[in-house]
């Protein structure tokens, strides 16, 4: 996260074989994401979460630095999380480790995408 040419850093997190009870509990996930924001040295400014019927949750925590979002598929034990920040002070590694641990993911991956690199071409 130290590329001076990037305007932002977008992390795509894939979590597999998660605790299916936790990942369909919207209030618990809302608190988890809020706690993740705090742990990562980011600053929450709002949030919206929705539980789907019969299962699944989507939620977004708006942060001063951009946003953190989560989408769950309890029937598959799968969770997709996006962490997008425009700050080099956000501790993504801490956030990632915390989410893997709390969601009890047996397999997981993270991909970084640097955003806004080609502005000089516009």
Buried (B, 14 or more C-beta within 10 A) or exposed (E): BEEEEBEBBBBBBBBEBBBBEBBBBBEBBBEBBBBBBEBBBBBBEEBEBEBBEEBBBBBBBBBEBBBBBBBBBBEBBBBBBBBBBBBEEBBBEEBBEBBBEBBBBEEBEBEEEEBEEEEEEE
